[in-house]
Amino acid sequence: MALVLLFAGSASWAEIPNQFGIQKKLGSEVEEFEIPGGCINRRSIYRLVQSVAERQGGTLRPYDLSIRLDWMCGCAGWIFFDYFPVPHFSIDMEKGLLASMGGRFLSTGERFAVSPERGFFEEYSRIDGEWTEKLRDKYLEFRKGQIARVKDKIIAEEKEKDPEYDPAKDPKFNQKLNALFGEEWKKVYPDEWYKDLTSEEIALDKEDNRVFKELDKKATSPDVGDWEYVSITKGVDIPVSVDSNELSFVSSAGEKTVNLTSLTDLAGVMAFRAAQIASGMWGGVFNARDVRVEWGWVAPAVDTIKSFFADTLGIAEANLRPGPRDENAGLLTLDDAWFRFTVKSSGRTVTLRATEALLPEEFFEGTVTANNRIEASGVLPFCGGFEVRTGRRATVDDVFTSNLLKVSGRELGENLANYLPSLDAGERLTQEAGVLAEKAQSAFDDVVSFRAAQLIALKQGGELVPEKLEVRLSPGHGSNPDEPLEFWRRLGVQSVSIDPGLKVDSELELMRVVARGGEETLEFVETDDMGRRDYMDTLPYLMFWEKRANPNNASSVRSRSLQSLPVSPACACSEKLPGGRALSSCHHEEGSSGSSGGRMVARHAPTGNVVDDIIHRGRDTLEAIVNRLSAVPSVGLFQVKEWWAAPQSPGEEPRLVVAAPEDAVSTVAADWSITQDKADEKGMISVTIKTTLSIPDELKSIWAKGKGFLKGIKLIDCKKASEQRSVQTAKGAVLADYTVTFKGETNDVANAAITDIRYTTGEDDLVKKVINLPDGGIKLSEMRPAGGGSGVKQEPSGNSGCNAGFASLPALLGAALCLLRRRG
């Protein structure tokens, strides 16, 4: 754990700022927000949010946040709905820890927790937790009685003046109640309160008052380091905030700069901002010579985007690909607005998904114009317009364009929609929160398995072949941890089991699916962005308020503590303090518990009625999460890895399969050479094939597979060029050229092809890199003849084998292995 003080030493209260800026919408003006008057709830929330604003450069951008408070109070709703309405806001219905909260930056994925300084907070939590358990109900009952007494006193006094007096018709009644209650409370507390308590309970109450007063001081006049920001899970490792309207890039024409003002179309502006963020993979200068770009929007936006990438940045058209999209899809949606940039030399990727902050619902409804969004995108700094996630290019395309799953041997496949009814919120008023939560957890588990099955089907040729699979799952999140097995059994997978060792995160309750077909294994992990945690946070919180607003329809609530929560009278202190220096200390705790959030969509505008706003915001949140689960295209909600050998002993690393640099081997058949022997008496023709492998690392071993080679393919020679070529890659590496020679026999030269090449390097021989060849492979018939003749026969220098992994088709035969000595 690393502790970093933002400002060293101690400071007086006057040095802590009592205002910070808020940018409520992307591109809007920054407003100043001063510390509010009122009760400690408001000031504590202010300090918590102020600590988050420091992480956003001193200006709070609520549209980029998911927030979960650890206690409930009316003041929380007042601040979060009126002053900084975050897209997703909920309250932990069990913790009840005053002055702490968790959250997540939607742009980076970083999860965090904020609270008073750790040592004090642990003491406060222990004492206040004991007080809550032993005295809270007694205190609330006492306080309730005092409120009723004061209320009756006011009504009696008013009725002496006016016998027809009705407090419900008096707009100033609450103001009168607050004022008189404050005076009367001083007369009865603590003496009247202590009359019915034991000596131990009185001592506990005094201790609770002590830490409460200290908390009040930290909220009202804090010292530096009084509040602590903890980074629980790190976000992406490239900047997501853009401070310039210029993009520097390097192409075959050299290094240039382009300005945002040269773009007049929204699609082009989005592509520009996406490229600016992606340039962080090259240290801030976008490398158009070492990138492949995919995106989701189709015509007419596709033409604008392609023109920007090809004509302006100089990216070769072969490296540009509009993302796949369901042919039956209707109008463009927010889910179509995504970009993915892949560094060709390393396989590193950055995926960007536009948020509603950039493209609000009103844009798709036509009430907000494209010019409005262009103007908002031009305001600096630009931050929060995209969810940004980095990773490595998968060996299988993880862009989902359909909610259908084809299963071998079945006329009808599976539809994702069949697994979503449990997330329908229509039963909330008549059901227990725990019952609906159980159903929701099972539904999320099924959705994860469904998407995993879709990717496995792609590896198997388009249809899931259940009898060729072995599936292991992390435990289910309902009361029955074996429940996820049922999904796979319905598909016909017989070899399926629960493996507790696959558990991902106890706090986030994410799920992992590991499926093995032949030698290779696909690992599929749910991410925070899918929204499970937000759904499970919001459901009980929303149900409580819905039932409170509809008591005649409410069956019960989840916990004893919720039934007695009062609506507090407002407090009325208004002292404003001068400002000065920074607020919190900050450190990182990998793997600690905390709240999370995915991309949330909150369409409901605040009404001024806190309960009404809470209910509508909660409903919008649940709806948005379900929409994201079923959205197509769906990009980047899962982490996908492939293994070619699982760990054989505890602590051993899996042998991973990753995508090779895209220019490692030419995909043009004419760049390959072929020498053919004459056909023998059985019609078999021996062929010798040569190609060049260009990689930045020392080659250790290489395999090839193909179709039409009845005895597989052997590697007979592998020579490294005497000189290396200097080329700009993401790592600033140099490329080495290897001349690779394969040999095999076929009786169908016209249709035979090299379909798969994989290799390992001395940099990491636990990682097998797969070269992305065209569909159908590199055909022998299209290769360049090597000067005629039959060629020189050579002895093989490797062992041949046969393993087709997931694509275990008869046409995909043998893999030959060449082991090369490491230099030094």
N, C-alpha and C positions, 0 to 999 in steps of 0.2 A: 504494500500500500504506500503510495507516494502522496505526501501532503504538501500542497503548494499554497502559501499565503499570497493573496493578491497584493497586499501591502504589508510590509514587515512592521513589527513593533505594535504598540498599543496606540489608541487614539481616543480622543474625547468624543462625546456624542455629537458634537457640532461638526465633526469631520465626516460623518456618514451622511450621504445624500438623502434627502427626504423628497426627492422627485426623480422621475425617470421618464424617458420618452416612450410613447406607444404609437405604433403604426398599425391601425386596426385592420386595414386591408392592404393587399399588395399594391404598391404604387400610391397609396393615399398619403396625406400630409402627416407628419409626426406631431402628436399632441403631447403636452406635458401632463403628467399625473403626479400630484402631490400626495403625501401621506394623509389618509382620511382621518377625520375625527370619528368618535364612536368607541365601541368596545374593543377589547384586546383581539377579538376574532379578526376584525378588519385590519388592524395594524400587523398582526402576525402574518396574515395572508399577503399583505403588502410587502413585507420583508421576504417572504418565500418567493414571490413572483419577481421581486427586485433582483434576487440572486440569479434567477433564470435570465432576466433581461441583461445582466452583466455578461452572461455567456453568449448573448446575441449582439454583443458590441455596444451595450448600453441602451439599446432601444428594443422594447418588447414587441415581438411579432406574434401575436396570439394565433394567427392563422397557420402557423407552423408548429403548433403544440397540441399534444394530448396531455390532459392533466387529470390526476386523481388525488383528491384530498383524503387525508386519513381521519377526518372527523366531519360532523355535520353541524351547520349553523345557518341561519337565515342570511347572515352577513356574507357567507361564502357565495351564495347565489346572487346576492346583490352585486358583489364585485365582479364575478365572472360573467354575469349576463349583461350588466350595464356598462362596465368599463373595459374589460378585455374578454369578449366572447370567443373562447377557444372552440375549435370544431368539435372536440370531444371532451366532455367534462363529467366526472362521476365522483362519488364519495364512497370510501370503504365503509360498508355497513356494519363492520364488526370491530375494527381497531379502536376507533374513538380517540386517537392520539392527537391532541391539540397541537397546532403549529408544525405539522409535517405534511409533505406531499411528495408524490412521485409523478413521473411524466416521461415524455418522449418527444424529441424533435423529429417531426415527420420528414424533414429534408435529409437528415443524416442517419436516422435510425438510432441515434444515441439515446439510451434510457438513463434516467437520473433520479436521484432522491435529494430533497432539500429539507433541512431541519435546523434547529438550534445546534450549537457546537456539541460534538459527540458526547463528551463527558457529562455536561449538564443534561443533555437530552436523555441519556440513559438513566440518570438519577430522577429526572422529572417523570419519565415514562414509568419507572418502577413505583414511585410514590403515587402518581395519579392513577395508575392501573389498580393499585391496592385500594385507593379511595373509591374508585368507580365500583369495584366489586363489593365493598363493604358498606359504603355510605351514600352512593349516588341515588338510589331509589328513595332512601329516607330524606335526602336533601331535596329532591324534586317534589316529593309530597309536601314537605314543609314549605317550600317556596310557592308551590301551587296554592296552598292554603293562604299564604300571605297575599298573593295576587288577588285571590277571590275576596279576601277581607277588604283590601284597598278598593277593589272594583265596587263592592257593595257600598262602601263609604261614599264614593263619588256619586253613585246612582242615588243614594239616600239624600245627599246634599242637593243634588240637582232637582230631585222631585219635590223638595221643600220649596224650591223656586217655581217649579213647573210640574204639577202632578201628572201631566201627559208626557213627561220626558222619556225618550227612548234612546239608549246609547247607540243603537244600530244606526240611528239617523243623525248622530252627532259626529261630524267630520273631525272634530278635535278631541274625541274621546280617548283615543290611544295616546295623544300628546299629554292629556291630563293624567292618564294612568301612569305613564312613564315618569312624569314629574313627581307625583305624589308617592309612587312606589319607591323612588329613590330616597325620599325623605323618611318614609316609614321603615324601610329596610334597615337603615342605620339604627333605628330604635330597637329592633328585635334581633339583629345579627351582630355578634354571635351569641349573646346571652340566652335568648329564648331558644335558639337552635341547640345550644349545649345542654339544656335541661334534661333532654331525653337520651343523651349519649353517655356511654361509659367513659372512664378515664382514658382507656386505650383509644377509643374512637375520637375523643377530643384531641389527643396527641396527634393522631393521624390527620385529622382535619387541619390542625395548625401547621403540620409539615407540608400538607398540600397547599395551604395558603402561602407558605414561604416560597416554595418553588414556583407557584403561580405568579407571585409578585416579581420574582426574578425574571420569569418569562416576559412579564409585562414591561419590565425595564429594557430587556433585549429588543422588544418590539418597538418601544417608544424612543429610546435613546441608546442604540447599540454601539458597542465598540467593534473595531475591526476584528473579524474572526468569530463574532458571536453567532453567525449563521453559516452553515456548512453545505456546500454543494458537492454531492458525491456522484461521479460518473460510474454507473453500474455496468453498462455495456457500451463499449466504444462504437462510435459511428464510422462512417466512411473516412478513408485516409487522404482524401483530396478536398480542397476548399469547395464549399457549395454556395458561398456568398460571392457575388461578382461586384466589383467596385469600379468597373470601367465599361464604356460603350465601344471599346476597340478590342479586336481579336487579332493576336499575332499568330501567324501560321507559316509553316515551311512546306513547300511543294517542289515539284521538279523544276519550277521556275525560280526557286530561291525563297528567301524569307520576305513576307509581305505583311501588311496590316489592312484589315477591313473594318469599317465603322458601321454600327447599328443603323445609323441614319440613312444608309444606302438601301435599306430594305423597307418596303412599303406594304408587304403582305404579312399577315399574322403568322402563317405557316413558316415563312422565312425568318421572322423574328424569333419564333420558338426554336428553330434549328440553330440560329446564331447563338442564343443563350445556352442551348444544350452543348454546342461545340465549345463555348467558353469554359463551361464547367468540366467537360471531358478533357480539355487541354491540361488539366492538373495531372494527368497521367504522364505527361511529358514535361513537367515542371513549369507549365504555363504557356508553352508555345505549341500549338496544335500541329501535329505531324501528319500532313495529308498523304505522305508517301508510305506510312506504316499503319494504316487504319482501314477497317471495314465498318460500314455504317448501315444499320437497319432502322426502320421506323414504321410506325403504324398507320399514319394517315394516308388515305388513297386520294384519287383524283377529286378535285383539281389540285389539292394541296401537294400531292406527290410531285407534280411538275415543278412547283416552286421550290420544294425542299431539294429535289434532285438538282435543280439549276444552281442553288446555293452551294451544295457540296461539290458538284462537278465543275461548274463554270467559275465560281468565285474562289473556292478553296483548292481546286485542282485535283480532287480525288478521282482516280480512275473509275470509269463507269462500272467496270467489272467488280469493284469493291463497294458498290451501292446496291442496296436491296430493300425495296418497300416490303414491310413485314407481311406474312401471310394473313389472310382475312377470310372469314366465312363468306362464301358467295351469296348466302341468303341474308346477310346482315343488312340492316336498314341504314338510317342516317348515322353520321359520325357521332360518337359519344366521347366522353372523357377518357374511356379506356382505350380508345384508338390513339390517343396523344402520347406516344412513347417513342424513345430513341434508345438505341444501343450502339456503343462504340467499342470495337475490339481492336486492341493492339496486335497487329498481325505477327510481329516478331516474338511476342511473348504469350499471347492468348489471354492477356488481362482484359477485362471488360468493365465498362461502366454503363449501367442501365438507368435511364431517367424516365419517370412517369409524371406527366403534368398533374398538378393538384387543382382542386376547385378554387384555390386562391388565384391561380392563373386563368383558369377557364371555369367561371362559376356557372351554375345551372341557368342563370339568366342569359348567358351567352348562347347556349343551345336552344333556349326558348325564343331568342331573337330580340329580347328587350335590352340586351347589352351588345354593343356593336364591336366588330373586330378592331376598329380604330381605338375604341376605349381600352381594349386589352393591349394594343400596341403601345399606347401612351403609358399604361401601368407598367409594362415590361421595360420601359426606358428609364424609369425612376431608379436612382442608385441609392444604396446598394440593392441589387436584385437578389432576393433570397426568399426561399419558400415556394417558388413557382414549380419546382420539381421535387419529387422524392428521388434521391440519388443513392444508388447501391452499386458497390464494386464487387468484382468476383473474377472467375476464370471462365472462359468459353467452354460450355459443356459439349460432350460428344454427341448429344442428341438435342434437337431443337426444342427448347422448353417454352415456346410461345404457343399457348393453347388457343386454337381457333374454333373449337367445337366442344359441345357438352355431350357428345356421343362417344361411346366406347364399343368397338366391335370385338366380339368374342368368337373365336374359331368354333365352327360347328353349330352356331346358333343363327337362326334367321333374323331374330331381333336382337339388337345390342342393348346396352345399358344407357340410361339417360341421367345426367347429374341432377335434373329437376326432381327425380324420385327420392333424393336423399335430403331435400331441403325443407319439406313441410314441418319438421320438428322445430325449425327456427321461426315458424310463423308465430307472431306475437299475439294472436287473437284470443288466447286462453289466459292471459295474464291476470285478469280480475277474478277468475274462478279457480286458480290453481296455486299450489304452494310454489314459492320461488325455487326451492330445492328440486322439485319434480321437473319443472321446466329447464332448470340448469342441467339436470341429468340428461334430458333429451337433447339439449343443445350440444353438450360435450360429445355425445354419440354421433350427432350429425356432422360436427367438425371432423371427427375421426374418419367418418365415411368419405367426406369430401377429399381429405388428404389421400386416402387409399384410392379413390376414384382417379384423381389426377396422376398418381403414381402408376396406376394400371394403364392409363392412356400413354404415358411415356414408354412403359415396357412394351406395349403393343407396337409402338413405332420401331423399337429395336427388333421386334419379331416380324417385321414386314407389314405392319398395318393392322393386324388382328392379334388379340391376346390369345396365346396358346397355353392354357392353364396347366396341362400335364407336363410341360417342360419347365415349370417354375418351382423354386423353393423360396418361400417368403417368410421373413421374420419381421415382427412388429414391436415397437415400444408399447408398454402397457396402456390400455384404454384409460380414459379420464373419468368415466362414470364409476358407479359402485361395483360394476363387474369389469375388472381389467382385461378379461378375455373377450369382451364383446367385439372388438375390431376383427376378430377371426371370422365372424359370420359373413362379413362382406366378401372376403376372399373365397370362403367355402361356397357361397352362392355362385361365384364365378366358375367354380369347378376346380380350384386349386386345392389339392389334397395335402401337399407338404407346406403347412403354414403353422407358425407357432409364435408365442409371445416371448420376447427376450428382455428381461428387466434391465440388462446391460445397455440397451439402446435408448434408455430414457434420456431426453434432451435437456429439459430444464424444469425443475419442480415448481418454480414460480410461474413461468409462462405457460406450462402445460402443453408444450409443443409435441408434435408426433414425428416419428421416424419410421420409414419403411425401407427394408433392405430385401431386394429380390435377386436371386441367383438363377442364371440360365446358362448351363455349360460352365465354362471357366470364369466368365466375367459376372460381376455383381453390380447392380445399380442401387445407389443409396439416395433416398429422397427425403428431405427434411423440411418440414413446415417452418416458416419464418413469422416474426411478429407482424409483418405487413398483412398477413391473411386476416387478422382482426379477432382471433379467438379471445385473447385476453380482454380486449375492449368489450366484446359482447358479454363475457362473463362478469365483468365489472358493472356494466350498465344494467343488465337484466334485473338484479335484486333492487338496485337503486331506483330504477324506473317503477318497478312493481310496488315498492313501498309508497311512492308518491301518488301513483294511480289509485291505490287502495285508500290512501288518505283522502284523496279528492272524491272518491266514490265509496264511502264507508258501507253503504247498503249492499254493495256487490262484492266487498272484500271478505274473503274467507279467513285469512290469517296472514301474518307476516313472518319473516324468517326467524327473528330472534326476540328474546324478551326485551332487550334494550330498545328496540325500535318502537315498541308499543307505548313507551313512556316519554318519547322525545317531545319536548314542548316547542311551541313557537315563541321565541324570546321577545319581550318588549324591546324596542329599539333603544340604543344608548345615545346620549346627547352631548358628549364632550367634543370639542372642536379645535383643540390646540394644534397649531401648525409649527413645525420645527424647521430651522434653517438647515441647509444641506452642505455637503463637503466631499467626502471620499468614499472609496469602495467599501463593500459590505461583507462579503463572505470569503471563507477559505474554500479550497477546492481540492478534491483528490479522487482517485479512481479505484474502484473495487470490482475487478472482473468476476462475474459469476454470482454477485450478491443478488438478493431478492429485490424486486421493485416493480412498479407498474409499467405498462407498455401501451402502445397504441399503434394501429395501422392508419391508413389514410381514411379519415372520417369526412363525411359530408353533412353539414348542418345547414339545412335550408330554412329553418324556422327563425324568423326575426323576433327579437325580444319584444314582449308586450308590456312589460312593467309589472306583470304578475309573476312572482318568482316560481310558485308551484306550477303554474301553467307553462312557463318557459322550460322548467325542468322536464316536465312530461313530454312536451313537443320535441325538445332537444334529444331526449332519450329515445323517442320513437324514431326520429330521423337517423340517429346513430345506428340503431339496430337494422333499419332498412338499408342503410348504406353498406353495412358489413355484409348482409345477405346478397346485395347486388354485386359486391366485389367478388364474392365466392363464385357466382355464376356468370361473371362477366367474360365475354370473349370479344376481342383477344384478352388474354390474361398473361401478364408478363412479370416474371421475377418474384412471384410469391413463394417460391420454393427454391431450396438449394439442391442441386443435382450433382452427384459424384458417381464415378464409375471405378470399380476395382478390377484388377486382373488376378489378384491373389489376396485373400483375406488374412488377417493376422493369425499366426499359428500358435502364439504363446502370449501370455499377459505382457502388455507394454510394447509389443511389436507393432510397427506401423503397417497399415494396409498398403498394398501396392496399387497405386491409383492409375487410372486411365484419364488423360487430359488431351485436349485438342493441341496439335502441333502448330508451330508458326505457319501461317497460311501460304507463304512462298517457299516452304521447305523443298517442295518438289514441283516442277512444272506440271500443270494440269492439261497442257497442250500435247497431244499425242505425237505431233511432229517433232517435238523436242526430245523424244525418246528414240533410241535406235534399236533395231532388231536384226538378228542374223538367223536364217532358217537352214536347217539341214534338209536333205531329201527325205521323203516319207519312207518308213521301213515297210516290211511285208504286211504289217498290221495296220498300215495307214497312219502311224504315229509320226509326228514331225517334231524334232527337237529344236527348240528356239532359245536363243541367247539374247537377253534384253539388258540394255544399259540406260541408266538415268543419272542425274546429278542431284544429290541431297545437299542443301545449303542450310546450315544451322549455326547458331552462335556458341554451342557447347560441344565438348568432346564426345564423339559418338562412341557408344559402348556395344550396343547390339541392335540388330534390325531384322524384321520379319516381313514377309509378303504373302498375301493370299490372292486368289484369283478364281475365275470361273473358266471352265473348259480345260483345266489341267488335271488330268485323271490321277496323277501321282503327286500332285502338289507342286510347289515352287521351291527351288533351292537357291540359296545365295552362294555364288562361287567366288566372288571377289569384291573387295571393298577398299578403295585407295583414297587417301587424303591428298588433296592438292598441296604442293610445296609452299604456296603462298596463300595468305588469308586476304579476304576482301574487306576493306573498311566500309561500313555502312551504318547509318544512324538507326539505331533501334531504341526501344524504350529504356534499355539498360545501358545504352551507349556501347554495345558490344560490337565485335567484328565477326563476320561470317566465315566459316570454313566450308570448302566444297569437298564432297566425297563422291567419287565415281563408283556407283553401285552396280554390280552385274548379277542378274538373276538367270536361272536356267530352268526349263521345264519342258514337258511333252504334251502335245495336244493333237487331236485329229480334226479340229475345227478352228483353224487360224482366223477365219472370217469373223467368228463371234467370240473367241476367247479374249479375256481382258484381265488386267491387274486391277483388282477391286479394293485392295486394302494394304496399306503399308504402316507399320508401327515400329517404333524404335525407343531405346533408352539411351541416356547419356551419363557421362561420368559425374555430372553435376548432381544427379539424383537418380540412382538406378532403381528406386522404388516407384518411379513414375514412368508409365509407358505412354508415349505420345503418339496420337493417331493423326495421320495425314488425311486431310479432307479431300478426297478425290471426287470427280463428277459422278452423278448417278450413272450406273452402268460401267464405271471404271474407265481405265485407259485401254482402248481396244488395240490389239496387236495389228489388225489390218490397217490402222491409221498411223502406225509408227513409221519412222524413217528407216529405210534399209541401210545397213551399215556397210555400204560399198560393195554389196553382192558377195557371193560365195557362201560357204557353209560356216566360216569362222573357225577359230582355233578351239579345240576341245580343252577344257580345264577341269581339274579335280575339284569337287566341292570342298569348301572349307568350313562347313557348319553342319549341324544336325537338323534334320527335317522333322516336322511334327504336324499334327492336324488338330485344330480346335477352333470352331467357328463361333464360340460364345453365344450371345443372344441370337444372332442371325445364323442359327445352326442349320443351314441349308446345304443340300448335297453339292451344290455348285461352288460353295466356298470351301476350298480345300487348303491343305497344308501350310504351315508357316515355318520358314527356315530361319535359323538363328546364326548371327555372326557376332563373335565376342572379340572386341578390340581392346588391346592393352591401354590402360590409362597412361598418359604422359607423366613422367617422373615417378 
